[in-house]
């Protein structure tokens, strides 16, 4: 079922690119549901699936994208603090492309929110 989750996420991305937002929304919801049940795969690990979902939901459902982004960033920081030795934390957070992108997105959204308020 992990491959099924990955397939739904990637199909959702393709559908959105083709302008089929409603179908994309259905597929990303299925992918996230499977992910929440613990179904992931090495080809699209949970955090990478979240990154795809955040990308799509930013267009389809921005508040949900923000919530998912906050959860992903919290997981990154908690994991870095509790599972990654101190000398390797910076690399864990900033050298992995998906981790770096999620942190950059969170920072950009925080700046945008601050600018509005």
MMTF fields as JSON, N, C-alpha, C and O atoms, coordinates in Angstrom:
{
  "mmtfVersion": "1.0.0",
  "mmtfProducer": "UNKNOWN",
  "numBonds": 467,
  "numAtoms": 468,
  "numGroups": 117,
  "numChains": 1,
  "numModels": 1,
  "chainsPerModel": [1],
  "groupsPerChain": [117],
  "chainIdList": ["A"],
  "bondAtomList": [4, 2, 8, 6, 12, 10, 16, 14, 20, 18, 24, 22, 28, 26, 32, 30, 36, 34, 40, 38, 44, 42, 48, 46, 52, 50, 56, 54, 60, 58, 64, 62, 68, 66, 72, 70, 76, 74, 80, 78, 84, 82, 88, 86, 92, 90, 96, 94, 100, 98, 104, 102, 108, 106, 112, 110, 116, 114, 120, 118, 124, 122, 128, 126, 132, 130, 136, 134, 140, 138, 144, 142, 148, 146, 152, 150, 156, 154, 160, 158, 164, 162, 168, 166, 172, 170, 176, 174, 180, 178, 184, 182, 188, 186, 192, 190, 196, 194, 200, 198, 204, 202, 208, 206, 212, 210, 216, 214, 220, 218, 224, 222, 228, 226, 232, 230, 236, 234, 240, 238, 244, 242, 248, 246, 252, 250, 256, 254, 260, 258, 264, 262, 268, 266, 272, 270, 276, 274, 280, 278, 284, 282, 288, 286, 292, 290, 296, 294, 300, 298, 304, 302, 308, 306, 312, 310, 316, 314, 320, 318, 324, 322, 328, 326, 332, 330, 336, 334, 340, 338, 344, 342, 348, 346, 352, 350, 356, 354, 360, 358, 364, 362, 368, 366, 372, 370, 376, 374, 380, 378, 384, 382, 388, 386, 392, 390, 396, 394, 400, 398, 404, 402, 408, 406, 412, 410, 416, 414, 420, 418, 424, 422, 428, 426, 432, 430, 436, 434, 440, 438, 444, 442, 448, 446, 452, 450, 456, 454, 460, 458, 464, 462],
  "bondOrderList": [1, 1, 1, 1, 1, 1, 1, 1, 1, 1, 1, 1, 1, 1, 1, 1, 1, 1, 1, 1, 1, 1, 1, 1, 1, 1, 1, 1, 1, 1, 1, 1, 1, 1, 1, 1, 1, 1, 1, 1, 1, 1, 1, 1, 1, 1, 1, 1, 1, 1, 1, 1, 1, 1, 1, 1, 1, 1, 1, 1, 1, 1, 1, 1, 1, 1, 1, 1, 1, 1, 1, 1, 1, 1, 1, 1, 1, 1, 1, 1, 1, 1, 1, 1, 1, 1, 1, 1, 1, 1, 1, 1, 1, 1, 1, 1, 1, 1, 1, 1, 1, 1, 1, 1, 1, 1, 1, 1, 1, 1, 1, 1, 1, 1, 1, 1],
  "groupList": [{"groupName": "UNK", "atomNameList": ["N", "CA", "C", "O"], "elementList": ["N", "C", "C", "O"], "formalChargeList": [0, 0, 0, 0], "bondAtomList": [1, 0, 2, 1, 3, 2], "bondOrderList": [1, 1, 2], "singleLetterCode": "X", "chemCompType": "L-PEPTIDE LINKING"}],
  "groupTypeList": [0, 0, 0, 0, 0, 0, 0, 0, 0, 0, 0, 0, 0, 0, 0, 0, 0, 0, 0, 0, 0, 0, 0, 0, 0, 0, 0, 0, 0, 0, 0, 0, 0, 0, 0, 0, 0, 0, 0, 0, 0, 0, 0, 0, 0, 0, 0, 0, 0, 0, 0, 0, 0, 0, 0, 0, 0, 0, 0, 0, 0, 0, 0, 0, 0, 0, 0, 0, 0, 0, 0, 0, 0, 0, 0, 0, 0, 0, 0, 0, 0, 0, 0, 0, 0, 0, 0, 0, 0, 0, 0, 0, 0, 0, 0, 0, 0, 0, 0, 0, 0, 0, 0, 0, 0, 0, 0, 0, 0, 0, 0, 0, 0, 0, 0, 0, 0],
  "groupIdList": [1, 2, 3, 4, 5, 6, 7, 8, 9, 10, 11, 12, 13, 14, 15, 16, 17, 18, 19, 20, 21, 22, 23, 24, 25, 26, 27, 28, 29, 30, 31, 32, 33, 34, 35, 36, 37, 38, 39, 40, 41, 42, 43, 44, 45, 46, 47, 48, 49, 50, 51, 52, 53, 54, 55, 56, 57, 58, 59, 60, 61, 62, 63, 64, 65, 66, 67, 68, 69, 70, 71, 72, 73, 74, 75, 76, 77, 78, 79, 80, 81, 82, 83, 84, 85, 86, 87, 88, 89, 90, 91, 92, 93, 94, 95, 96, 97, 98, 99, 100, 101, 102, 103, 104, 105, 106, 107, 108, 109, 110, 111, 112, 113, 114, 115, 116, 117],
  "secStructList": [7, 2, 2, 2, 2, 2, 2, 2, 2, 2, 2, 2, 2, 2, 2, 2, 2, 6, 6, 7, 2, 2, 2, 2, 2, 2, 2, 2, 2, 2, 2, 2, 2, 2, 2, 2, 6, 6, 7, 7, 5, 6, 6, 5, 7, 2, 2, 2, 2, 2, 2, 2, 2, 2, 2, 2, 2, 2, 2, 2, 7, 2, 2, 2, 2, 2, 2, 2, 2, 2, 2, 2, 2, 2, 2, 2, 2, 2, 2, 2, 2, 2, 2, 1, 7, 2, 2, 2, 2, 2, 2, 2, 2, 2, 6, 1, 2, 2, 2, 2, 2, 2, 2, 2, 2, 2, 2, 2, 2, 2, 2, 2, 2, 2, 2, 2, 7],
  "xCoordList": [0.817, 0.0, 0.857, 0.367, 2.133, 3.024, 3.192, 3.2, 3.325, 3.437, 2.134, 2.153, 1.02, -0.276, -0.334, -0.808, 0.145, 0.183, 1.044, 0.637, 2.233, 3.138, 2.493, 2.585, 1.839, 1.203, 0.103, -0.007, -0.701, -1.76, -1.158, -1.666, -0.093, 0.532, 1.092, 0.886, 1.788, 2.391, 1.34, 1.485, 0.29, -0.805, -1.505, -1.892, -1.663, -2.284, -1.479, -2.046, -0.17, 0.696, 0.477, 0.355, 0.426, 0.221, -1.157, -1.293, -2.175, -3.528, -3.64, -4.287, -3.017, -3.067, -2.383, -2.869, -1.268, -0.557, -1.409, -1.245, -2.311, -3.211, -4.504, -5.377, -4.625, -5.798, -6.972, -8.078, -6.733, -7.796, -7.71, -7.404, -7.982, -7.837, -8.696, -8.24, -9.934, -10.831, -10.303, -10.285, -9.88, -9.321, -8.013, -7.753, -7.197, -5.938, -6.212, -5.512, -7.227, -7.588, -7.983, -7.6, -8.744, -9.14, -7.924, -7.832, -7.003, -5.837, -4.884, -4.311, -4.708, -3.798, -4.439, -3.736, -5.76, -6.443, -6.243, -6.014, -6.327, -6.105, -4.661, -4.403, -3.728, -2.314, -2.049, -1.353, -2.602, -2.392, -3.071, -2.543, -4.22, -4.904, -4.056, -3.895, -3.521, -2.654, -1.403, -0.944, -0.85, 0.346, 0.042, 0.844, -1.127, -1.513, -1.688, -1.525, -2.015, -2.146, -0.786, -0.703, 0.269, 1.61, 2.126, 3.179, 1.401, 1.83, 2.683, 2.18, 3.965, 4.902, 5.833, 5.719, 6.731, 7.667, 8.998, 9.058, 10.048, 11.366, 11.418, 12.191, 10.605, 10.608, 9.991, 10.31, 9.117, 8.52, 8.255, 7.124, 9.318, 9.162, 8.12, 7.731, 7.688, 6.59, 6.81, 5.896, 7.987, 8.224, 8.226, 7.808, 8.682, 8.64, 7.202, 6.821, 6.409, 4.992, 4.338, 3.526, 4.693, 4.168, 4.555, 3.743, 5.79, 6.247, 5.42, 5.056, 5.124, 4.267, 2.879, 2.305, 2.345, 1.016, 0.978, 0.015, 2.0, 2.059, 2.069, 1.386, 2.844, 2.915, 1.528, 1.126, 0.812, -0.511, -1.549, -2.352, -1.521, -2.516, -2.322, -3.27, -1.127, -0.905, -1.811, -2.197, -2.143, -3.045, -4.491, -5.399, -4.697, -6.05, -6.693, -7.905, -5.883, -6.408, -5.302, -4.713, -5.018, -3.883, -3.858, -2.783, -4.982, -4.897, -4.425, -3.66, -4.879, -4.435, -2.96, -2.236, -2.51, -1.084, -0.253, 0.789, -0.713, 0.011, 0.085, 1.132, -1.025, -1.053, -0.086, 0.661, -0.107, 0.783, 2.24, 3.106, 2.518, 3.885, 4.362, 5.492, 3.516, 3.893, 4.203, 5.167, 3.387, 3.617, 4.931, 5.684, 5.205, 6.44, 7.672, 8.656, 7.607, 8.74, 8.925, 10.055, 7.83, 7.925, 8.589, 9.438, 8.199, 8.811, 10.308, 11.108, 10.687, 12.11, 12.885, 13.92, 12.381, 13.091, 13.121, 14.153, 12.009, 11.963, 12.909, 13.645, 12.886, 13.763, 15.22, 16.058, 15.526, 16.904, 17.377, 18.502, 16.512, 16.885, 16.986, 17.841, 16.114, 16.044, 16.742, 17.081, 16.963, 17.493, 18.835, 19.533, 19.19, 20.393, 21.473, 21.23, 22.664, 23.754, 24.04, 23.951, 24.377, 24.611, 25.484, 25.114, 26.618, 27.461, 26.812, 27.27, 25.765, 25.137, 23.808, 23.21, 23.355, 22.03, 21.909, 20.916, 22.908, 22.837, 22.692, 21.879, 23.47, 23.378, 22.02, 21.458, 21.488, 20.163, 19.108, 18.256, 19.166, 18.158, 18.36, 17.386, 19.613, 19.858, 20.514, 20.566, 21.007, 21.668, 20.739, 20.917, 19.769, 18.806, 17.863, 17.266, 17.721, 16.934, 15.485, 14.983, 14.817, 13.426, 13.356, 12.497, 14.244, 14.254, 14.518, 13.825, 15.523, 15.886, 14.703, 14.419, 14.022, 12.893, 11.738, 11.125, 11.442, 10.365, 10.683, 9.818, 11.919, 12.303, 12.246, 11.831, 12.658, 12.603, 11.158, 10.842, 10.281, 8.865, 8.28, 7.555, 8.597, 8.073, 8.568, 7.81, 9.835, 10.396, 9.731, 9.416, 9.52, 8.883, 7.444, 6.989, 6.733, 5.345, 5.296, 4.406, 6.254, 6.305, 6.563, 5.953, 7.453, 7.734, 6.525, 6.222, 5.831, 4.647, 3.553, 2.878, 3.38, 2.373, 2.714, 1.843, 3.992, 4.429, 4.233, 3.886, 4.449, 4.3, 2.839, 2.551, 1.921, 0.497, -0.004, -0.871, 0.545, 0.064, 0.883, 0.66],
  "yCoordList": [-1.203, 0.0, 1.261, 2.346, 1.121, 2.263, 2.756, 3.96, 1.816, 2.201, 2.841, 3.747, 2.368, 2.955, 4.407, 5.28, 4.656, 6.014, 6.913, 8.018, 6.43, 7.198, 7.457, 8.563, 6.438, 6.586, 7.647, 8.463, 7.638, 8.645, 10.05, 10.983, 10.202, 11.519, 12.022, 13.176, 11.161, 11.58, 11.794, 12.678, 10.986, 11.195, 12.52, 13.24, 12.834, 14.113, 15.278, 16.246, 15.184, 16.256, 16.408, 17.526, 15.284, 15.322, 15.865, 16.656, 15.451, 15.933, 17.43, 18.123, 17.935, 19.374, 20.131, 21.172, 19.608, 20.245, 20.29, 21.182, 19.333, 19.288, 20.067, 20.1, 20.694, 21.506, 20.753, 21.285, 19.517, 18.699, 18.755, 17.759, 19.932, 20.15, 19.257, 18.786, 19.012, 18.177, 16.748, 16.156, 16.206, 14.846, 14.819, 13.87, 15.84, 15.913, 15.92, 15.261, 16.661, 16.744, 15.373, 15.01, 14.619, 13.271, 12.37, 11.638, 12.436, 11.554, 11.934, 11.057, 13.228, 13.608, 13.273, 12.929, 13.367, 12.972, 11.483, 11.084, 10.664, 9.221, 8.952, 8.133, 9.639, 9.449, 9.804, 9.073, 10.92, 11.343, 10.399, 10.144, 9.888, 8.922, 7.665, 7.162, 7.169, 5.985, 6.285, 5.447, 7.486, 7.874, 7.898, 7.437, 8.44, 8.497, 7.102, 6.913, 6.149, 4.768, 4.064, 2.893, 4.784, 4.224, 3.619, 2.981, 3.81, 3.244, 4.243, 5.231, 3.973, 4.767, 3.799, 2.583, 4.339, 3.51, 4.231, 5.457, 3.483, 4.097, 5.011, 5.969, 4.721, 5.543, 6.919, 7.873, 7.027, 8.303, 8.273, 8.06, 8.488, 8.446, 9.453, 10.374, 9.252, 10.054, 11.555, 12.27, 12.037, 13.474, 13.978, 15.106, 13.167, 13.559, 13.557, 14.411, 12.602, 12.597, 13.86, 14.49, 14.229, 15.473, 16.672, 17.571, 16.688, 17.807, 17.904, 19.002, 16.773, 16.767, 17.279, 18.109, 16.788, 17.208, 18.708, 19.384, 19.22, 20.654, 21.471, 22.489, 21.019, 21.698, 21.772, 22.819, 20.664, 20.625, 21.384, 22.141, 21.172, 21.813, 23.324, 24.048, 23.809, 25.257, 25.897, 27.059, 25.128, 25.593, 25.229, 26.039, 24.006, 23.466, 23.824, 24.025, 23.904, 24.113, 24.719, 24.024, 26.02, 26.642, 26.461, 26.213, 26.572, 26.354, 24.94, 24.753, 23.967, 22.585, 22.436, 21.723, 23.1, 23.064, 23.637, 23.084, 24.744, 25.358, 24.417, 24.293, 23.758, 22.818, 21.662, 21.275, 21.123, 20.007, 20.452, 19.706, 21.658, 22.187, 22.347, 21.979, 22.89, 23.048, 21.691, 21.559, 20.692, 19.351, 18.77, 18.17, 18.944, 18.416, 19.083, 18.416, 20.392, 21.124, 20.752, 20.623, 20.581, 20.151, 18.778, 18.545, 17.867, 16.538, 16.659, 15.98, 17.512, 17.696, 18.144, 17.568, 19.166, 19.703, 18.697, 18.528, 18.041, 17.047, 15.889, 15.442, 15.412, 14.307, 14.724, 13.955, 15.915, 16.399, 16.439, 16.044, 16.917, 17.044, 15.707, 15.526, 14.775, 13.53, 12.344, 11.382, 12.397, 11.224, 11.44, 10.478, 12.682, 12.973, 13.529, 14.495, 12.933, 13.461, 14.932, 15.338, 15.697, 17.14, 17.504, 18.4, 16.843, 17.251, 17.054, 17.631, 16.254, 15.955, 16.691, 16.577, 17.427, 18.052, 19.067, 19.078, 19.909, 20.915, 20.23, 20.647, 19.192, 18.462, 17.824, 17.865, 17.233, 16.61, 17.629, 17.348, 18.793, 19.811, 20.545, 20.887, 20.791, 21.715, 21.119, 21.778, 19.908, 19.327, 18.428, 18.296, 17.82, 16.983, 17.914, 18.808, 17.722, 18.668, 18.849, 19.973, 17.783, 17.908, 18.64, 19.501, 18.308, 18.986, 20.478, 21.323, 20.787, 22.184, 22.934, 24.069, 22.306, 22.959, 23.207, 24.273, 22.234, 22.414, 23.544, 24.364, 23.588, 24.661, 26.026, 27.01, 26.086, 27.347, 27.786, 28.97, 26.833, 27.162, 27.712, 28.707, 27.064, 27.513, 28.916, 29.753, 29.168, 30.492, 31.544, 32.64, 31.222, 32.161, 32.448, 33.589, 31.419, 31.63, 32.464, 33.296, 32.237, 33.027, 34.499, 35.383, 34.764, 36.149, 36.785, 37.953, 36.024, 36.549, 36.862, 37.887, 35.988, 36.198, 37.433, 38.242, 37.563, 38.719, 40.015, 41.038, 39.984, 41.19, 41.632, 42.824, 40.669, 40.974, 41.573, 42.448, 41.097, 41.558, 42.701, 43.253],
  "zCoordList": [0.0, 0.0, 0.0, -0.313, 0.35, 0.274, -1.154, -1.41, -2.081, -3.491, -3.978, -4.811, -3.458, -3.808, -3.346, -4.073, -2.149, -1.619, -2.507, -2.864, -2.857, -3.721, -5.079, -5.611, -5.641, -6.949, -6.906, -7.821, -5.86, -5.736, -5.642, -6.263, -4.881, -4.731, -6.059, -6.432, -6.752, -8.015, -9.105, -9.95, -9.081, -10.028, -9.731, -10.651, -8.474, -8.103, -8.66, -9.167, -8.566, -9.094, -10.6, -11.1, -11.322, -12.774, -13.123, -14.057, -12.385, -12.643, -12.431, -13.216, -11.377, -11.123, -12.259, -12.701, -12.723, -13.831, -15.1, -15.932, -15.242, -16.393, -16.165, -17.033, -14.996, -14.714, -14.107, -14.02, -13.687, -13.095, -11.574, -10.917, -11.03, -9.595, -8.732, -7.69, -9.141, -8.326, -8.234, -7.154, -9.349, -9.338, -8.556, -7.816, -8.712, -7.973, -6.476, -5.707, -6.068, -4.66, -4.112, -3.0, -4.889, -4.471, -4.273, -3.288, -5.217, -5.151, -4.023, -3.376, -3.78, -2.696, -1.357, -0.406, -1.269, -0.028, 0.237, 1.378, -0.798, -0.645, -0.233, 0.649, -0.871, -0.539, 0.92, 1.625, 1.368, 2.757, 3.741, 4.823, 3.379, 4.236, 4.403, 5.515, 3.312, 3.388, 4.199, 4.976, 4.018, 4.774, 6.265, 7.078, 6.622, 8.03, 8.632, 9.837, 7.798, 8.247, 8.311, 8.684, 7.946, 8.025, 6.741, 6.735, 5.652, 4.377, 3.612, 3.077, 3.571, 2.789, 2.063, 2.211, 1.299, 0.554, 0.439, 0.535, 0.236, 0.078, -1.142, -1.168, -2.147, -3.353, -3.111, -3.82, -2.121, -1.749, -0.248, 0.191, 0.538, 1.999, 2.489, 1.771, 3.714, 4.279, 4.127, 3.716, 4.445, 4.384, 2.94, 2.678, 2.02, 0.615, 0.107, -0.694, 0.569, 0.221, 0.771, 0.093, 1.996, 2.567, 1.71, 1.496, 1.219, 0.388, -0.895, -1.315, -1.511, -2.705, -2.324, -3.029, -1.218, -0.777, -0.487, -0.848, 0.151, 0.466, -0.822, -0.929, -1.787, -3.087, -3.734, -4.243, -3.71, -4.334, -3.517, -4.062, -2.209, -1.353, -1.284, -0.98, -1.557, -1.601, -2.654, -2.53, -3.687, -4.734, -4.413, -4.598, -3.931, -3.748, -2.412, -2.336, -1.361, -0.001, 0.867, 1.694, 0.68, 1.375, 2.903, 3.448, 3.616, 5.065, 5.421, 6.367, 4.668, 4.919, 4.585, 5.279, 3.529, 3.187, 4.327, 4.681, 4.901, 6.019, 7.214, 7.85, 7.514, 8.636, 8.404, 9.303, 7.206, 6.873, 6.9, 7.356, 6.419, 6.452, 7.888, 8.211, 8.749, 10.157, 10.791, 11.545, 10.485, 11.029, 10.52, 11.287, 9.247, 8.668, 9.282, 9.6, 9.443, 10.02, 11.489, 11.96, 12.204, 13.597, 13.679, 14.54, 12.779, 12.753, 12.49, 13.134, 11.557, 11.254, 12.489, 12.826, 13.154, 14.324, 15.478, 16.128, 15.729, 16.807, 16.512, 17.391, 15.29, 14.908, 14.997, 15.469, 14.554, 14.64, 16.092, 16.399, 16.974, 18.379, 19.104, 19.972, 18.746, 19.512, 18.871, 19.56, 17.565, 16.868, 16.174, 15.855, 15.943, 15.16, 16.076, 16.798, 16.057, 16.887, 16.539, 15.381, 17.542, 17.403, 16.191, 15.433, 15.989, 14.861, 13.48, 12.494, 13.412, 12.128, 11.906, 10.836, 12.89, 12.814, 11.687, 10.959, 11.547, 10.48, 9.122, 8.296, 8.896, 7.638, 7.451, 6.357, 8.509, 8.449, 8.044, 7.201, 8.634, 8.376, 7.053, 6.381, 6.673, 5.563, 4.325, 3.287, 4.407, 3.237, 2.425, 1.214, 3.062, 2.345, 1.581, 2.181, 0.282, -0.523, -0.056, -0.053, 0.332, 0.774, 2.107, 2.296, 3.025, 4.321, 4.123, 4.69, 3.314, 3.052, 2.433, 2.815, 1.487, 0.819, 1.786, 1.758, 2.636, 3.614, 4.584, 4.893, 5.062, 5.981, 5.298, 5.911, 4.038, 3.288, 3.071, 3.19, 2.752, 2.586, 3.882, 3.873, 4.982, 6.273, 6.592, 7.084, 6.311, 6.572, 5.677, 6.141, 4.411, 3.486, 3.907, 3.833, 4.348, 4.779, 6.056, 6.228, 6.944, 8.181, 7.852, 8.454, 6.91, 6.518, 5.855, 6.101, 5.016, 4.329, 5.341, 5.237, 6.313, 7.346, 8.183, 8.502, 8.531, 9.318, 8.552, 9.143, 7.258, 6.435, 6.345, 6.23, 6.4, 6.321, 7.627, 7.628, 8.73, 10.044, 10.469, 11.547]
}
